Amino acid sequence: MTKEFYQILEINENATAEEIKKAYRKLALQYHPDRNKGNKEAEEKFKRMTQAYTVLSDDKQRQTYDQFGEEGLQGGGDPFGGMRPEDIFNSIFGNFGLGGFPFSDMNANMNPNMKSGKTQDIVHTISVPLSEFYSGSTRKLEFNQRIICYTCNGSGSSKPGADTTCKTCNGNGIEIRMRKMGPMVQQIQTKCSACNGEGIVIPKGDRCNTCSGKFVVSRAKQIEIKIRPGMHNGEQIVFKKESHQSPGATPGDVIVILQEVPSSGFVRLGNDLLFNCNINLSEAIGGFSISIETLDKRILNLKSDPKGTIIANGSTKVIKGEGMPYFHSPSQKGNLYIKFNVSTPTAGFLDEELMKILQVKLSERRRITSSAGKDVILSESATPPHFETIRREEERRDEEQKAKKRKHRDDEGAVNCTQQ
């Protein structure tokens, strides 16, 4: 006779009640429907392991199963006694599962006014150009914040001191019901039907006129976000206890996530910068002078080495101290690497006539500029310490740009973020 229930829970036939519960908890969390949306196989496994636990956790049913197998179990029909397997799991481990795992259907029923340890954090992502990570900036985040009603001080009642405790659940917000599961009787914890889980019942005529008995009111809230030079993509700025308020709970945090927007020509690599410079064959051989604008709007006049060094395609030059500022020491900056992309003529152009033209063209030095700004002679060659990252970073940015063209999303939603 096979003992499949033991195999399902991955335990031996001598397992203790605690070992059975521990095994079921581990597997049920893994295969719970809320963690495996649309996965029919996981759903069936969850049902089967719940059935196994229901039998093995009951001494009488376990004894029958050990002696006669599954066929010897009484009750037949629905092995869960009319309950969902999820209900059985919840009745064992509570409304949030063991270890605080929040199942989606329970979260959907949670009332924001229920007393709890902390209200939900507000997480907002803002797009930040690379230039603002370089120079710093100030933003303003605006949203509607729920605060404790200033008229009733969060009681929801127009009568100070009135007893509003729900008599059905004694203010706990939950009811304990008994459900039969075959030969077993199980205690089920559910949201109180009288107070909708709030623990408070306020007669309609006694409700606060300001919040209508909802304990909280809404107000416009503005937070100033300071982006400091040298901050990084993905960095979080946390405003402690600036989230929504609720009676008996500590306000959560407002968390702002900085998302870098690529700047034209520049790629950030830690505290260094990479600039892609496109030149033609004539400039690579005969020299050049090109002006570029830095992230803080300065002008750098890039000039080739006067000794006439030829620029190879893909080669890099370094300008020390012109990279990104260090966060903890903004006066200190990384390096700026100039990567050269040399465009060459297509194959088959070198006939006798074109050779003569080429000899003339190679003597020209195009794009000679003279802009007001700092002159930089590009004589020092260097490879960025993270050169392999450059290619991956460029490919990633290309994919991001393509994705943005395919689908435009409104990241701001109901929250507006404006630059001061």
C-alpha positions, 0 to 999 in steps of 0.5 A, spaced: 500 500 500 503 506 497 503 512 502 502 517 497 500 523 502 507 522 506 510 522 499 507 529 497 509 532 503 516 529 503 516 526 510 517 519 513 511 515 516 514 517 523 513 524 522 511 528 528 505 533 528 510 539 528 514 536 522 508 535 518 506 542 519 512 545 518 513 541 511 506 543 509 507 550 510 514 550 506 510 547 500 504 550 501 507 557 501 511 555 494 505 552 491 500 557 493 495 560 488 497 567 489 504 565 487 503 561 481 497 565 477 494 561 472 499 555 473 494 549 473 499 544 475 501 548 482 494 549 483 493 541 483 499 540 487 497 545 492 490 542 493 493 535 494 498 537 499 492 541 503 488 534 503 494 530 505 495 535 511 488 535 513 488 527 513 495 527 517 494 532 522 488 529 525 490 523 529 484 519 527 484 520 520 492 518 520 491 512 523 485 510 518 490 512 512 496 508 515 492 502 516 487 502 510 490 507 505 486 513 502 480 508 500 479 507 507 478 514 509 470 516 511 466 522 508 468 521 500 466 526 496 469 533 497 475 532 501 475 539 504 468 539 507 466 545 502 472 549 504 477 552 499 484 549 500 486 556 501 481 557 507 484 551 510 491 554 509 489 561 512 486 558 518 492 554 520 497 560 519 493 566 519 491 572 515 497 573 512 501 567 512 506 564 516 512 569 516 508 575 513 507 573 506 501 577 504 496 573 499 493 578 494 486 576 495 487 578 503 490 584 501 484 586 497 480 586 503 484 589 508 481 596 510 486 602 510 483 604 517 484 598 520 489 599 526 496 596 524 503 597 525 505 601 520 501 604 514 503 603 507 509 606 504 508 610 498 513 609 492 514 613 486 519 613 481 522 620 477 526 620 471 532 624 472 537 626 466 544 625 467 546 632 467 542 633 474 546 627 477 552 631 475 550 638 477 544 636 482 537 639 482 531 640 486 524 637 485 517 637 488 513 631 489 505 633 490 500 628 492 494 627 496 495 625 503 490 621 508 491 624 515 488 623 521 481 627 522 483 634 525 475 634 528 474 628 531 482 626 532 481 620 528 475 617 532 470 618 526 465 620 531 461 627 533 461 625 540 467 625 544 468 619 548 463 615 546 464 608 546 464 605 538 467 599 539 464 593 535 460 589 540 460 583 535 468 582 535 470 586 541 474 591 537 478 586 534 475 586 527 475 579 526 470 573 527 472 566 529 467 561 525 467 553 526 467 549 519 466 542 518 471 538 514 469 531 514 470 528 521 474 534 523 471 541 525 476 547 524 476 554 526 476 559 521 478 567 522 474 572 518 473 579 517 468 581 522 461 582 518 458 587 523 464 593 522 467 590 516 474 589 520 474 596 522 473 594 530 468 600 530 461 601 529 459 608 529 451 610 528 450 614 522 447 620 526 453 620 530 459 620 525 463 626 524 461 631 519 468 632 517 471 625 515 464 622 515 466 617 520 472 615 516 477 617 521 481 620 516 481 626 511 485 628 505 490 634 504 495 636 498 502 634 500 508 637 497 515 634 498 522 637 496 526 632 493 534 634 493 538 631 487 545 631 490 551 631 485 554 624 484 547 620 486 546 614 482 541 611 477 536 607 482 538 610 488 532 611 493 531 618 497 527 616 503 522 621 507 520 618 514 513 617 516 511 622 510 506 617 507 498 616 509 496 616 516 491 612 520 489 611 527 493 607 531 498 606 526 505 609 525 505 613 518 509 609 513 515 612 508 515 616 502 520 613 497 523 616 491 527 612 486 531 616 481 531 613 474 537 616 470 535 618 463 540 618 458 544 624 455 546 625 448 553 623 447 554 621 454 554 614 458 555 614 465 560 608 468 560 609 475 564 616 477 567 616 469 563 618 463 564 616 456 563 620 450 562 617 443 566 621 438 564 620 430 570 622 426 571 621 418 578 618 416 580 624 414 580 627 421 583 620 424 589 621 419 590 629 418 587 631 425 581 635 428 578 640 433 571 639 435 567 642 441 563 638 445 558 641 451 559 638 458 553 636 462 554 642 466 554 646 460 561 648 459 565 647 452 571 643 451 575 644 445 577 637 443 584 637 439 588 631 436 595 631 438 599 636 434 604 630 433 600 627 428 598 621 431 593 617 427 586 615 431 584 608 430 577 606 430 574 604 437 580 607 440 579 611 447 583 618 450 582 620 457 581 627 460 582 626 467 578 630 472 572 631 467 568 625 469 562 625 474 563 628 481 563 623 487 557 623 491 561 624 498 566 629 495 563 633 489 569 637 488 573 630 486 571 628 479 572 621 475 575 621 468 572 622 461 573 617 456 573 619 449 571 613 444 572 614 437 568 611 431 572 612 425 567 612 419 571 609 413 569 609 405 565 603 403 569 597 399 570 598 391 572 606 391 579 605 390 580 606 383 585 610 380 581 617 379 579 616 386 586 615 389 587 622 386 581 625 390 583 621 396 590 624 396 587 631 396 582 629 401 587 627 406 590 633 406 584 637 408 582 638 416 574 639 416 570 641 422 576 646 425 572 649 430 574 655 435 569 656 440 570 660 447 572 654 452 577 650 455 582 647 450 584 640 451 589 636 447 588 629 446 594 626 447 594 621 452 591 614 451 587 610 456 582 604 456 577 605 462 577 600 467 570 597 466 571 597 458 567 591 457 561 594 461 561 600 455 558 595 450 553 592 454 551 599 457 550 602 450 546 595 448 542 596 454 540 603 452 539 602 445 534 597 447 531 602 452 530 607 447 527 602 442 522 600 448 520 607 449 518 608 442 514 602 442 510 603 448 509 610 451 507 610 459 505 615 464 510 614 469 507 620 473 499 617 474 496 622 479 502 624 482 505 630 479 513 631 479 515 638 477 522 641 477 523 647 481 
